[in-house]
Amino acid sequence: MSFLDRIFGKKKKETESLPQRIDFNRLPDVINEEYKKELDSLRAPIGEKYREINSSIKDIRDARQRLLEAEAMADANKRAEKLGESNRDNVIHNLDLVIEKIHVPSNKDPKDAFDFYEDSKTVLKQVLENTQRSMLYIKALYPREFENVGPGLAGLESRIDELYGLIKDEKEKIEIFDKFPEQIESIRRLEREIEEIQGRIIDLEEKYESAKQDVADIGSRMEELKESDEFENARNLENRIKELENEISSTDSDIRRLFTPMSKAISRVEKQDNKEIHVLSPENRRTLETIKNNPAAIGETELGSFLDMLEQRIKNRDLGLKEQMYDKILRQIEKLKETSVMADLLEQRENYLSEKKAVTYELNQLDVYRKMENIETQESQYSDSIGQILSRIEAERNHLQDIEDNLESSKHLLNSEIKTIFGQDAEIIYS
């Protein structure tokens, strides 16, 4: 009993001797060994059938020669004889197709036998279709030769069908055998890919833990820096700078208020200058702009010259103001000219600026904030790295799930086909 007869039989006693548990790593050797045995068991009957087919082709070749040399029946008229010759030529031509195109394979492989069967059946179908009508004339005009042609083609087709009968039941199983190497290699490839992905996930998880530790360490460094004397000193210096800036701003406001009582007069002077009613000197025009925008920047000489000009305009009563306004403005001019209030405020302001410059310089000599900035930069980089690592881990895990699903499907398909070969109790053991 051949191997395939044993393993494809439905009776329990025919499968009891088969290996029910097959190690996956040995599966290729088991399959190759048994497949070879089965192919070897089929080669002899296939070879015998090839000899019969060659014999049938030889019969057709002899029948062709006899038909070629045959003469029409003696009682045939000229018209029938002419038609007979024409149809005989058609039959001979198609017999040539059979002789030229139907060649048995040089080996006895069942797969080649099946291809030979399909090709031969195609040729025979074409020949029978091409000669169906011509055969009627051959049979009528060359009855003795027809007895060799018709049965010869039928015999050839019968031998070819018998060949198919030998291999048709094994065709599906042979195709399964042929797919095994690719299926096994696919499973191995998926298993290797799973190992590679798992390795990458382990590496990424180690990088994630390392990055988390880096973030913790950098956080500790930041806390240590904030608790240091250097950081406290920097904060004190910053606070002093803010206090000085407030003092400078307050002083600027005090200086600006010195000119508030004269605001209407200054506004009239500016309008008359713009309308060229009373044109100011370039120096006084610049001083007026400074008083409006930044009175703390006025120099003593420029202010004196401007106040002299304004005092004269007030005395001339040419600014179009109410009388009591003139007196009020004159008193404020006298205050600015005769007291040190403006000079004191400017000196005070300069002292604040000088101290601010010194404190700022001292603060700039400290590198605590540079250290903090570097730490914050590193912390941001570590946080970004953690985000990227987590994203890669998620992508790898999703990929791993897809590959594992694919592997499970591949194993299920292989198991199903192994059961077709070895029986329903067969089982593949994956180590």
C-alpha positions as CSV (number, residue, x, y, z in Angstrom):
1,M,0.0,0.0,0.0
2,S,1.5,3.4,-1.0
3,F,2.1,6.1,1.5
4,L,-0.7,8.3,0.2
5,D,-3.1,5.3,0.2
6,R,-2.2,4.8,3.9
7,I,-2.4,8.4,5.1
8,F,-5.4,9.4,3.1
9,G,-7.5,6.4,3.9
10,K,-10.5,7.0,6.2
11,K,-10.2,3.8,8.2
12,K,-8.7,4.2,11.7
13,K,-6.4,1.3,11.2
14,E,-4.8,3.0,8.3
15,T,-3.8,6.0,10.3
16,E,-2.9,4.5,13.6
17,S,0.7,3.9,12.5
18,L,1.3,7.5,11.4
19,P,3.1,9.9,13.7
20,Q,0.5,12.0,15.5
21,R,2.9,14.5,17.1
22,I,5.3,16.1,14.7
23,D,8.0,18.5,15.9
24,F,7.9,21.6,13.8
25,N,11.7,21.6,13.3
26,R,11.5,18.1,11.9
27,L,8.5,18.8,9.7
28,P,10.4,19.5,6.5
29,D,12.3,16.3,6.7
30,V,9.2,14.2,7.5
31,I,7.3,15.8,4.6
32,N,10.2,15.5,2.2
33,E,10.7,11.8,3.0
34,E,7.1,10.8,2.7
35,Y,6.5,13.0,-0.3
36,K,9.5,11.3,-2.1
37,K,8.1,7.9,-1.2
38,E,4.7,8.8,-2.7
39,L,6.2,10.3,-5.9
40,D,8.3,7.1,-6.3
41,S,5.2,5.0,-5.9
42,L,3.5,6.8,-8.7
43,R,6.4,6.9,-11.2
44,A,6.1,3.2,-12.3
45,P,2.4,3.4,-13.3
46,I,2.9,6.8,-14.9
47,G,5.8,5.4,-16.9
48,E,3.7,2.5,-18.0
49,K,0.9,4.8,-19.1
50,Y,3.4,6.9,-21.0
51,R,4.5,3.8,-22.9
52,E,0.9,3.1,-23.8
53,I,0.4,6.7,-24.9
54,N,3.5,6.5,-27.1
55,S,2.1,3.3,-28.6
56,S,-1.2,5.0,-29.4
57,I,0.7,7.9,-31.0
58,K,2.6,5.4,-33.1
59,D,-0.7,3.8,-34.2
60,I,-1.9,7.3,-35.2
61,R,1.3,7.9,-37.2
62,D,0.8,4.6,-39.1
63,A,-2.9,5.3,-39.6
64,R,-2.0,8.7,-41.0
65,Q,0.4,7.2,-43.5
66,R,-2.1,4.6,-44.7
67,L,-4.8,7.3,-45.1
68,L,-2.3,9.4,-47.1
69,E,-1.7,6.6,-49.4
70,A,-5.3,5.4,-49.7
71,E,-7.5,5.7,-52.7
72,A,-11.2,6.5,-52.7
73,M,-13.7,3.8,-53.2
74,A,-14.0,2.7,-56.9
75,D,-17.6,3.7,-57.3
76,A,-17.0,7.3,-56.1
77,N,-17.7,10.0,-58.6
78,K,-15.3,12.8,-59.4
79,R,-17.1,15.4,-57.2
80,A,-17.1,13.0,-54.2
81,E,-13.5,12.0,-54.8
82,K,-12.5,15.7,-54.8
83,L,-14.3,16.4,-51.6
84,G,-12.8,13.2,-50.1
85,E,-9.3,14.3,-50.9
86,S,-9.9,17.8,-49.5
87,N,-11.3,16.4,-46.2
88,R,-8.5,13.7,-46.1
89,D,-5.9,16.5,-46.2
90,N,-7.7,18.2,-43.3
91,V,-7.7,15.1,-41.2
92,I,-4.0,14.4,-42.1
93,H,-3.1,18.0,-41.1
94,N,-4.8,17.5,-37.7
95,L,-3.2,14.1,-37.2
96,D,0.1,15.9,-37.7
97,L,-0.9,18.3,-34.9
98,V,-1.4,15.3,-32.6
99,I,2.0,13.8,-33.6
100,E,3.8,17.1,-33.3
101,K,2.3,18.4,-30.1
102,I,1.6,15.4,-27.9
103,H,5.0,14.3,-26.4
104,V,5.1,12.5,-23.1
105,P,7.4,14.2,-20.5
106,S,11.0,13.0,-20.2
107,N,10.4,12.3,-16.4
108,K,7.7,10.7,-14.5
109,D,6.9,13.5,-12.1
110,P,3.1,13.5,-11.3
111,K,3.0,17.3,-11.6
112,D,4.4,17.1,-15.1
113,A,2.0,14.3,-15.9
114,F,-0.9,16.5,-14.9
115,D,0.4,19.4,-17.1
116,F,0.8,16.9,-20.0
117,Y,-2.7,15.7,-19.5
118,E,-4.2,19.2,-19.7
119,D,-2.1,20.1,-22.8
120,S,-2.9,16.9,-24.6
121,K,-6.6,17.2,-23.9
122,T,-6.5,20.7,-25.3
123,V,-4.9,19.4,-28.5
124,L,-7.3,16.5,-28.9
125,K,-10.3,18.8,-28.4
126,Q,-9.0,21.1,-31.1
127,V,-8.4,18.2,-33.5
128,L,-11.8,16.6,-32.9
129,E,-13.5,20.0,-33.5
130,N,-11.5,20.6,-36.6
131,T,-12.2,17.1,-38.1
132,Q,-15.7,16.3,-37.0
133,R,-17.2,17.0,-40.4
134,S,-14.2,15.7,-42.4
135,M,-14.4,12.3,-40.6
136,L,-17.8,11.7,-42.2
137,Y,-16.3,11.9,-45.6
138,I,-13.3,9.8,-44.6
139,K,-15.6,7.1,-43.2
140,A,-17.6,7.1,-46.5
141,L,-14.7,7.3,-49.0
142,Y,-11.9,5.5,-47.1
143,P,-13.8,3.1,-44.8
144,R,-10.9,0.7,-44.2
145,E,-8.4,3.5,-43.3
146,F,-11.1,5.2,-41.2
147,E,-11.2,2.1,-39.0
148,N,-7.6,2.9,-38.0
149,V,-7.9,6.7,-37.7
150,G,-11.1,7.0,-35.5
151,P,-10.2,4.2,-33.0
152,G,-6.6,5.5,-32.9
153,L,-7.7,8.9,-31.7
154,A,-10.2,7.4,-29.3
155,G,-7.5,5.0,-28.0
156,L,-5.1,7.9,-27.5
157,E,-7.7,9.9,-25.6
158,S,-8.6,6.8,-23.5
159,R,-4.9,6.3,-22.5
160,I,-4.6,10.0,-21.6
161,D,-7.8,9.8,-19.5
162,E,-6.4,6.7,-17.8
163,L,-3.3,8.7,-16.9
164,Y,-5.4,11.4,-15.4
165,G,-7.2,8.7,-13.4
166,L,-3.9,7.7,-11.8
167,I,-3.0,11.3,-10.7
168,K,-6.3,13.1,-10.2
169,D,-6.9,11.9,-6.6
170,E,-3.4,12.9,-5.7
171,K,-3.3,16.3,-7.3
172,E,-4.7,18.3,-4.4
173,K,-2.5,16.5,-2.0
174,I,0.6,17.1,-4.1
175,E,-0.3,20.8,-4.3
176,I,-0.5,20.8,-0.5
177,F,3.0,19.1,-0.3
178,D,4.3,21.8,-2.7
179,K,3.1,24.6,-0.4
180,F,4.6,23.2,2.7
181,P,8.2,24.6,2.3
182,E,6.8,28.1,1.7
183,Q,4.4,27.9,4.6
184,I,7.1,26.5,7.0
185,E,9.6,29.2,5.9
186,S,6.8,31.9,6.4
187,I,6.2,30.7,10.0
188,R,10.0,30.7,10.7
189,R,10.3,34.2,9.2
190,L,7.4,35.5,11.3
191,E,8.9,33.9,14.5
192,R,12.2,35.6,13.7
193,E,10.5,38.9,13.2
194,I,8.6,38.5,16.5
195,E,11.9,37.9,18.3
196,E,13.4,41.0,16.6
197,I,10.4,43.2,17.6
198,Q,10.5,41.8,21.2
199,G,14.2,42.6,21.3
200,R,13.5,46.2,20.1
201,I,10.7,46.6,22.7
202,I,13.1,45.4,25.5
203,D,15.7,47.9,24.3
204,L,13.1,50.7,24.2
205,E,11.8,49.9,27.7
206,E,15.4,50.0,29.0
207,K,15.8,53.4,27.4
208,Y,12.5,54.5,28.9
209,E,13.6,53.6,32.4
210,S,16.9,55.3,31.8
211,A,15.2,58.4,30.6
212,K,12.8,58.4,33.6
213,Q,15.9,58.2,35.9
214,D,17.5,61.1,34.0
215,V,14.4,63.2,34.6
216,A,14.4,62.3,38.3
217,D,18.1,63.2,38.6
218,I,17.7,66.5,36.7
219,G,14.7,67.3,39.0
220,S,16.9,66.7,42.0
221,R,19.6,68.9,40.6
222,M,17.1,71.7,40.1
223,E,15.8,71.4,43.7
224,E,19.4,71.5,45.0
225,L,20.1,74.6,43.0
226,K,17.0,76.4,44.2
227,E,18.0,75.7,47.8
228,S,21.6,76.9,47.3
229,D,23.0,80.2,48.7
230,E,23.8,81.3,45.2
231,F,20.2,81.0,44.1
232,E,19.0,82.9,47.2
233,N,21.6,85.7,46.5
234,A,20.4,85.9,42.9
235,R,16.8,86.3,44.1
236,N,17.8,89.0,46.5
237,L,19.6,90.9,43.8
238,E,16.6,90.6,41.5
239,N,14.4,91.9,44.2
240,R,16.7,94.9,44.8
241,I,16.7,95.6,41.0
242,K,12.9,95.7,41.0
243,E,12.9,98.0,44.0
244,L,15.4,100.4,42.3
245,E,13.3,100.3,39.1
246,N,10.2,101.3,41.2
247,E,12.2,104.1,42.8
248,I,13.4,105.4,39.4
249,S,9.9,105.3,38.1
250,S,8.6,107.2,41.2
251,T,11.4,109.8,40.8
252,D,10.5,110.2,37.1
253,S,6.9,110.8,38.2
254,D,8.0,113.5,40.7
255,I,10.1,115.2,38.0
256,R,7.1,115.1,35.6
257,R,4.9,116.6,38.2
258,L,7.2,119.6,38.5
259,F,6.1,120.6,35.0
260,T,2.5,119.9,35.4
261,P,1.5,123.5,36.6
262,M,3.2,124.8,33.4
263,S,1.5,122.3,31.0
264,K,-1.0,124.7,29.5
265,A,1.7,127.4,29.0
266,I,4.0,124.8,27.4
267,S,1.2,123.6,25.2
268,R,0.5,127.2,24.0
269,V,4.2,127.8,23.3
270,E,4.2,124.6,21.2
271,K,1.1,125.6,19.2
272,Q,2.4,129.1,18.5
273,D,5.7,127.6,17.4
274,N,4.0,125.2,15.1
275,K,1.9,128.1,13.6
276,E,5.0,130.2,13.4
277,I,3.4,132.9,15.5
278,H,6.3,132.8,17.9
279,V,9.1,130.6,16.6
280,L,11.3,128.8,19.1
281,S,15.0,128.4,18.8
282,P,16.1,124.9,17.9
283,E,17.5,124.4,21.4
284,N,14.3,125.5,23.1
285,R,12.2,123.4,20.7
286,R,14.3,120.3,21.7
287,T,13.9,121.1,25.3
288,L,10.1,121.4,24.9
289,E,10.0,117.9,23.4
290,T,12.2,116.5,26.2
291,I,9.8,118.1,28.8
292,K,6.9,116.4,27.1
293,N,8.4,113.0,26.6
294,N,11.2,112.5,29.2
295,P,11.7,115.5,31.5
296,A,14.3,113.5,33.6
297,A,16.7,113.7,30.7
298,I,16.8,117.6,30.6
299,G,20.2,119.1,31.2
300,E,20.6,122.0,33.7
301,T,21.7,124.5,31.0
302,E,18.9,123.6,28.6
303,L,16.3,123.8,31.3
304,G,17.6,127.2,32.5
305,S,17.4,128.6,28.9
306,F,13.9,127.3,28.4
307,L,12.6,128.6,31.7
308,D,14.1,132.1,30.9
309,M,12.2,132.1,27.6
310,L,9.0,130.9,29.2
311,E,9.2,133.4,32.0
312,Q,9.6,136.2,29.4
313,R,6.5,134.9,27.5
314,I,4.5,134.8,30.7
315,K,5.5,138.3,31.6
316,N,4.5,139.5,28.1
317,R,1.1,137.9,28.6
318,D,1.2,136.7,25.0
319,L,0.0,133.0,25.5
320,G,-3.7,133.8,25.8
321,L,-4.0,132.4,29.4
322,K,-6.1,133.7,32.3
323,E,-4.4,136.1,34.6
324,Q,-4.4,133.8,37.5
325,M,-2.7,131.1,35.4
326,Y,0.1,133.5,34.6
327,D,0.8,134.0,38.3
328,K,0.7,130.3,39.1
329,I,3.1,129.5,36.3
330,L,5.5,132.3,37.3
331,R,5.6,130.8,40.8
332,Q,6.5,127.4,39.5
333,I,9.2,128.8,37.2
334,E,10.7,130.6,40.2
335,K,10.6,127.4,42.2
336,L,12.5,125.5,39.5
337,K,15.0,128.3,39.0
338,E,15.7,129.3,42.6
339,T,15.5,125.9,44.5
340,S,17.4,122.7,44.2
341,V,14.3,120.5,43.9
342,M,14.9,119.5,40.3
343,A,18.6,119.0,40.9
344,D,17.9,116.9,44.0
345,L,15.5,114.7,42.1
346,L,17.9,114.2,39.2
347,E,20.7,113.4,41.6
348,Q,18.5,110.9,43.4
349,R,17.6,109.4,40.1
350,E,21.2,109.1,39.1
351,N,22.0,107.4,42.3
352,Y,19.3,104.8,41.8
353,L,20.5,104.2,38.2
354,S,24.1,103.8,39.4
355,E,23.1,101.3,42.1
356,K,20.9,99.4,39.6
357,K,23.8,99.1,37.3
358,A,26.1,97.8,40.0
359,V,23.5,95.3,41.2
360,T,22.8,94.2,37.7
361,Y,26.5,93.7,37.1
362,E,26.8,91.6,40.3
363,L,23.7,89.5,39.2
364,N,25.2,88.9,35.8
365,Q,28.4,87.6,37.4
366,L,26.4,84.8,38.9
367,D,25.8,81.7,36.7
368,V,23.0,80.2,38.7
369,Y,20.4,81.1,36.1
370,R,22.6,79.8,33.3
371,K,22.8,76.5,35.3
372,M,19.0,76.6,35.7
373,E,18.5,77.2,32.0
374,N,20.8,74.3,31.2
375,I,18.9,72.0,33.6
376,E,15.6,73.1,32.1
377,T,16.9,72.4,28.6
378,Q,18.1,69.0,29.6
379,E,14.8,68.3,31.4
380,S,12.9,69.3,28.3
381,Q,15.1,67.1,26.1
382,Y,14.6,64.1,28.4
383,S,10.8,64.6,28.5
384,D,10.7,64.8,24.7
385,S,12.8,61.6,24.5
386,I,10.4,59.8,26.9
387,G,7.5,60.8,24.6
388,Q,9.2,59.6,21.5
389,I,10.2,56.3,23.3
390,L,6.6,55.7,24.5
391,S,5.4,56.4,20.9
392,R,7.9,53.9,19.5
393,I,7.0,51.3,22.1
394,E,3.3,51.6,21.2
395,A,4.1,51.3,17.5
396,E,6.3,48.2,18.1
397,R,3.6,46.6,20.3
398,N,0.9,47.2,17.7
399,H,3.3,45.8,15.0
400,L,4.0,42.8,17.3
401,Q,0.3,42.1,17.7
402,D,-0.2,42.2,13.9
403,I,2.7,39.8,13.4
404,E,1.5,37.4,16.2
405,D,-2.0,37.4,14.6
406,N,-0.4,36.6,11.2
407,L,1.7,33.8,12.8
408,E,-1.4,32.3,14.5
409,S,-3.3,32.3,11.2
410,S,-0.3,30.7,9.4
411,K,0.0,28.0,12.0
412,H,-3.7,27.4,11.9
413,L,-3.6,27.0,8.1
414,L,-0.5,24.7,8.3
415,N,-2.2,22.6,11.0
416,S,-5.3,22.2,8.9
417,E,-3.3,21.0,5.9
418,I,-1.2,18.7,8.0
419,K,-4.4,17.1,9.3
420,T,-5.4,16.6,5.6
421,I,-2.1,14.7,5.1
422,F,-1.6,12.9,8.4
423,G,-5.2,12.7,9.7
424,Q,-7.3,14.7,12.1
425,D,-5.4,13.5,15.2
426,A,-2.1,14.9,13.8
427,E,-0.5,17.7,15.8
428,I,2.5,20.0,15.2
429,I,4.6,20.7,18.2
430,Y,6.2,24.1,18.3
431,S,9.3,24.3,20.5
